[in-house]
């Protein structure tokens, strides 16, 4: 979880981000940038290419890596449960690679579930090796629609034990038949959902009591003031007074 100083930097960075008239809300790369600022770790220019590895931020000094997500929720209360995409898992296409060449959508939920977890665990392990990560986390920034309340949640991110999951297809509420989502549960609580149509794997998380909560007073710069401020900063950073676009 964040230290007091990191929490202060989180609030400062959020205020700076939403002050920009060019940003509607904090999403994806904006959140990654903020997180790098919080942890004071180097950030690469996205124009140089984006990695498809798991960890969006890595602190080489501590061998820590974070998979970062930013989500908008209707409720930010403690114990609220939410789902988010963690991986595109086309386990049918990769059946041979996973060592189960006969796998198909008619396979048992348990067989499909085992392949799903294997696919996800391989992503974690390969990324840990490639990115030199030992301490593995999910860092999730939750926000409300108005953009004035934020919650930071951090969870350990480790390979899953397939033996603790039970799997079953969801029931289509309209037809009463088998739904499109395969649900992986532990002790009766849904932890993973895999959709056979989009091949996307979702994870369920619950907002913990220890989550960091921030209430922000939104103040946005005018576009003229913003551009003038940015160009003044560019002139200072490039050490020239005649910086022009």
Buried (B, 14 or more C-beta within 10 A) or exposed (E): EBEEEBBEBBBEBBBEBBBBBEBEBBBEBBBBBBBBBBBEBEBEEEEEEEEEBBBBBBBEEEBBBBBBBBBBBEEBEEEBEBBBBBBEBEBBEBBEEBEBEEBEEEBEBBBBBBBBBBBBBBBBEEBBEEBEBEEBBBBBBBBBEEBBBBBBBBBEBEBBEBEEBEBBBBEEEEEEEBBEBBBBBBEEEBBBBBBBEEBBBBBBBEBEEEBBEBEBEEEEBEEEEBBEEEEEEEBEEEEEEEBEE
